[in-house]
Amino acid sequence: MRDTVKELNVDLGDRSYPIVIGRQLLANSDLSAWVAGSQVMIVTNETVAPLYLESARACFPGKQVDTVVLPDGEQYKHWQTLNLIFDALLQQRHSRQTTLVALGGGVVGDTAGFAAACYQRGVAFIQIPTTLLSQVDSSVGGKTGINHPLGKNMIGAFHQPQMVLIDTESLKSLPAREVSAGLAEVIKYGLIRAPEFLAWLEANIPALLDLDQAALAEAIYRSCACKAEVVALDEREGGLRAILNLGHTFGHAIETFAGYGKVLHGEAVGTGMMMAADLSARQGWITTADRDRAIRLIASARLPGRAPAGMTPEDFLRLMAVDKKNVDGSLRLVVLRSLGEAVVTGEADLRCLGETLTAYCSG
């Protein structure tokens, strides 16, 4: 029997949508009411398909359900993979009333969502995220896109899903490294907006690492609630929403330097959040005690605390110059004013920034 289902709403007026969280939802849901037309295209990858594709197909009784299976990995989040989705849609003659379903992690969700934003100038899509990182972050909020060799997520569109279905049972198939990567995004919400959540996480990280279902459901719900609130206030990242990128400017530089897929997104963000906390302390915006508390929590999720071997401060600066938050060539970073309060600033002291980069590029 399924546990209690948690539900919350992303409030965007006539484009609002629910996030439904619970156990065994993939095996027990009928999502056909969320499909306006008769056609469904499930987009998944070669790792997820053997595990969940048949269950996902069964969620759309009475519909024409076609599928496209992509290669697995961040290194495939590019134009050629995007075209595999368009090829399948055109070959199966999908109309403007089709609904795409993203079944998988963040790469599948971002790529399928971007395909939905582009196909016939925009069709509906549903998110069924199967990794912790995608369940708490990338499946919510409508950011879609692909990578470019010069920068991560630099090509994309805002395109909101019809709904998000989160089955916590799917996390049992994740490697431990992927669980830790997802926890980076969970911790982020406590650092940027929910100080009481930080205390809860400090007490519950061991349970989350052990995939305790009750702890996971609570962490996912609280994370999604925080993101839904921010997205409702600033859908297209005109201001507030940028705080959701705490650690991401540093993290994206790490991913680009290492080569997409070599360092997991959450691992890079974990290191990036440590760097953001360190810079915030050097600037005098938070205390060293708060910095150390943040770094301890991130490290407790078994996330790396150093840049990749061979990466230099100069590499960081070169790669961070290609960032969506930058304005007129000015570097803008998300920093902490306190634990639970993040802001975007273009006023980071270059000496302090250099000290942080040097500290995390050494050893």
C-alpha positions in Angstrom: 0.0 0.0 0.0 1.2 3.5 -0.8 2.2 5.8 2.1 0.5 9.2 2.5 0.9 11.3 -0.7 2.2 14.8 -0.2 1.1 17.5 -2.7 2.0 21.1 -3.2 1.3 23.7 -6.0 3.6 25.9 -8.1 1.5 29.1 -8.2 1.8 30.6 -11.6 -1.8 31.7 -12.4 -3.3 29.8 -15.3 0.0 27.9 -15.7 0.1 26.6 -12.1 0.7 22.9 -11.6 0.9 20.4 -8.8 3.9 18.5 -7.5 2.8 15.1 -6.2 5.2 13.2 -3.9 4.9 9.6 -2.5 5.9 6.0 -2.7 5.0 3.6 -5.5 3.4 6.4 -7.5 4.8 5.1 -10.8 3.1 1.8 -10.3 -0.3 3.2 -9.2 -1.0 6.4 -11.1 -3.3 7.3 -14.0 -1.9 10.5 -15.6 -4.1 10.5 -18.7 -6.2 13.4 -17.3 -3.0 15.5 -17.7 -2.8 14.8 -21.5 -5.0 17.0 -23.6 -4.5 15.1 -26.8 -4.3 11.4 -27.7 -0.4 11.2 -28.1 2.3 10.8 -25.5 6.1 10.6 -26.1 8.1 9.3 -23.1 11.7 10.5 -23.2 14.0 8.4 -21.0 17.5 7.0 -21.1 19.2 3.6 -21.4 19.7 3.3 -17.6 16.2 4.3 -16.5 14.2 2.5 -19.3 14.7 -1.1 -18.1 13.7 0.0 -14.6 10.6 2.2 -15.0 9.6 2.6 -18.7 6.8 0.0 -18.6 5.4 1.4 -15.4 5.4 4.9 -17.0 3.7 3.6 -20.1 0.9 2.2 -17.9 0.2 5.6 -16.5 -1.4 6.7 -19.8 -4.2 4.2 -20.5 -6.0 4.8 -23.8 -3.3 7.0 -25.2 -0.9 6.4 -28.1 2.4 6.0 -26.1 5.7 6.2 -28.0 9.1 6.3 -26.5 12.6 7.5 -27.3 15.6 6.2 -25.3 18.6 8.5 -25.0 22.2 7.7 -24.1 22.8 8.3 -20.4 25.1 11.1 -19.1 25.7 14.8 -18.8 28.1 14.5 -21.8 25.0 13.8 -24.0 23.1 16.9 -23.1 23.7 18.5 -26.5 22.1 19.3 -29.9 22.6 15.8 -31.3 20.6 14.2 -28.4 17.9 16.8 -28.7 17.5 15.9 -32.3 16.9 12.3 -31.4 13.7 13.5 -29.7 12.6 15.6 -32.6 13.3 12.6 -35.0 11.1 10.4 -32.9 8.3 13.0 -32.7 8.3 13.5 -36.4 8.7 9.9 -37.4 5.6 9.0 -35.2 3.7 12.0 -36.6 3.1 13.7 -33.2 0.9 16.7 -33.5 0.8 20.0 -31.5 -1.5 18.3 -29.0 1.1 15.8 -28.0 2.5 15.6 -24.5 6.2 14.8 -23.8 7.0 12.9 -20.6 10.5 13.3 -19.1 11.3 10.0 -17.2 14.7 10.2 -15.7 17.2 12.6 -14.0 18.1 16.2 -14.7 19.6 15.6 -18.1 16.5 13.9 -19.4 14.2 16.5 -17.8 16.2 19.4 -19.1 16.5 18.0 -22.6 12.9 16.7 -22.9 11.6 20.0 -21.5 13.6 22.0 -24.1 12.3 19.7 -26.9 8.8 20.4 -25.6 9.4 24.1 -25.6 10.6 23.9 -29.3 8.5 21.3 -31.0 5.9 23.0 -33.1 6.7 26.1 -31.1 5.7 24.5 -27.8 3.9 21.4 -26.6 2.9 20.2 -23.1 5.2 18.0 -21.0 5.1 16.1 -17.7 8.1 15.6 -15.4 8.6 12.2 -13.7 12.1 12.6 -12.1 13.9 9.5 -10.9 17.0 11.0 -9.2 17.1 12.9 -5.9 18.7 15.9 -7.6 16.0 16.1 -10.3 13.2 15.6 -7.8 14.2 18.5 -5.6 15.5 20.9 -8.2 15.5 20.5 -12.0 12.0 19.1 -12.4 10.4 22.1 -10.8 10.4 25.6 -12.1 10.4 25.3 -15.9 14.1 25.8 -16.7 15.0 23.6 -19.7 18.0 23.4 -21.9 21.2 21.8 -23.1 24.9 22.4 -22.7 27.4 24.1 -25.0 31.1 23.2 -25.0 31.8 26.7 -23.7 29.2 26.8 -21.0 26.6 24.7 -19.1 22.9 25.3 -19.7 23.6 28.3 -22.0 21.0 27.3 -24.6 17.4 26.7 -23.4 14.0 28.1 -22.6 11.6 28.6 -19.7 8.8 26.1 -20.2 6.7 24.9 -17.3 5.4 21.3 -17.0 1.8 20.3 -16.7 2.6 18.4 -13.4 5.5 16.7 -11.6 5.2 13.2 -10.2 7.8 12.2 -7.7 8.1 8.6 -6.7 10.5 8.3 -3.8 10.7 4.5 -4.3 12.7 5.2 -7.5 15.6 6.5 -5.4 16.4 2.9 -4.2 18.0 2.3 -7.6 20.4 5.1 -7.3 24.2 4.7 -6.6 25.3 6.2 -3.3 27.2 8.9 -5.3 24.0 10.1 -6.9 22.2 10.3 -3.6 25.0 12.5 -2.2 24.9 14.7 -5.4 21.1 15.2 -4.8 21.7 16.2 -1.2 23.7 19.1 -2.4 20.6 20.7 -3.8 18.6 19.8 -0.7 21.2 21.5 1.5 21.1 24.6 -0.8 17.5 25.3 0.2 18.4 25.5 3.9 21.3 27.8 3.2 19.5 30.3 1.0 16.0 30.5 2.5 15.2 28.1 5.3 17.5 28.2 8.4 15.2 25.9 10.4 15.6 23.3 7.6 19.4 23.4 8.1 18.9 22.2 11.7 16.6 19.4 10.5 19.2 18.4 7.9 22.0 18.3 10.4 20.0 15.8 12.4 18.8 13.8 9.4 21.6 13.5 6.8 22.5 9.9 8.0 18.8 8.9 7.4 18.8 10.5 4.0 22.0 8.8 3.0 20.4 5.5 4.1 17.3 6.3 1.9 14.9 6.3 4.8 11.6 6.9 3.0 10.0 9.1 5.6 13.0 11.4 5.7 13.3 11.5 1.9 9.6 12.5 1.5 10.0 15.3 4.1 13.3 16.6 2.5 11.8 16.5 -1.0 8.6 18.2 0.1 10.4 21.0 2.0 12.9 21.5 -0.9 10.1 21.6 -3.5 8.1 24.0 -1.3 11.0 26.4 -1.1 11.6 26.3 -4.8 7.9 26.6 -5.7 7.7 29.7 -3.5 10.8 31.3 -5.2 9.6 30.4 -8.7 6.1 31.9 -8.1 7.8 35.2 -7.1 10.2 35.3 -9.9 9.5 32.8 -12.7 12.1 34.0 -15.2 15.0 34.8 -12.9 14.7 38.6 -13.0 16.0 38.9 -9.5 15.1 36.7 -6.5 15.2 33.4 -8.4 18.9 33.7 -9.0 19.5 32.8 -5.3 18.6 29.2 -6.3 22.1 29.2 -8.0 24.1 29.3 -4.8 27.3 27.5 -5.6 26.4 27.1 -9.2 28.7 29.6 -10.8 31.7 27.9 -9.2 30.1 24.5 -9.8 29.4 25.0 -13.5 33.1 26.1 -13.9 34.1 22.8 -12.3 31.9 20.8 -14.6 33.0 22.5 -17.7 36.7 22.2 -16.8 36.4 18.5 -15.9 34.3 17.6 -18.9 30.6 17.1 -18.7 29.8 13.9 -16.9 33.1 13.5 -15.1 32.0 15.4 -12.0 28.3 15.1 -11.1 26.3 18.3 -11.1 25.5 18.0 -7.4 29.1 17.2 -6.5 30.2 20.4 -8.3 27.5 22.4 -6.7 28.5 21.0 -3.3 32.1 22.2 -3.7 30.7 25.5 -5.2 28.6 26.1 -2.1 31.6 25.6 0.2 33.4 28.1 -1.9 30.5 30.6 -1.7 30.4 30.2 2.1 34.1 30.7 2.3 34.0 33.8 0.1 31.1 35.1 2.2 33.2 34.8 5.4 36.2 36.4 3.8 34.0 39.3 2.8 32.8 39.6 6.4 29.2 38.9 5.4 28.9 35.7 7.6 30.9 34.6 10.6 33.6 32.0 10.3 31.5 29.8 12.6 28.6 30.0 10.2 31.0 29.2 7.3 32.3 26.2 9.1 28.8 25.0 10.0 27.8 25.2 6.3 30.9 23.4 5.1 30.5 20.6 7.8 26.9 20.0 6.6 27.9 19.8 3.0 30.8 17.5 3.8 28.5 15.3 5.9 26.6 14.4 2.7 29.9 12.9 1.4 30.4 15.6 -1.1 33.9 16.6 -2.4 35.5 19.7 -0.9 38.1 20.6 -3.6 38.3 21.6 -7.2 39.4 18.9 -9.7 43.1 18.2 -9.9 44.9 20.6 -12.2 42.2 23.3 -12.0 43.7 26.8 -11.3 42.2 30.1 -10.1 42.7 31.3 -13.6 40.6 28.4 -15.0 37.8 29.4 -12.6 37.9 33.0 -13.6 37.9 32.2 -17.3 35.0 29.8 -17.1 32.9 31.9 -14.6 33.0 34.7 -17.1 30.5 32.6 -19.2 27.6 32.6 -16.7 24.0 33.5 -17.2 23.9 35.8 -14.1 26.7 38.1 -15.4 25.5 41.5 -16.6 27.5 43.6 -19.1 30.6 41.6 -18.5 30.4 42.0 -14.7 30.8 38.8 -12.6 27.8 38.2 -10.3 27.8 35.6 -7.6 25.3 34.2 -5.1 26.6 34.7 -1.6 25.3 34.3 2.0 24.4 37.2 4.2 23.5 34.7 6.9 22.7 31.1 7.1 19.2 31.1 5.5 19.7 34.3 3.5 21.3 34.5 0.1 21.7 37.5 -2.2 23.2 38.1 -5.7 26.1 40.5 -5.7 28.4 42.0 -8.3 30.5 43.5 -5.5 32.7 40.6 -4.4 36.2 41.8 -3.6 38.6 40.4 -6.1 41.2 39.8 -3.4 38.8 37.8 -1.3 37.6 35.9 -4.4 41.2 35.1 -5.3 41.9 33.8 -1.8 38.9 31.5 -2.0 39.9 30.2 -5.4 43.4 29.6 -4.3 42.2 27.8 -1.1 40.0 25.4 -3.1 42.5 24.8 -5.9 45.3 23.7 -3.5 45.8 20.2 -2.1 
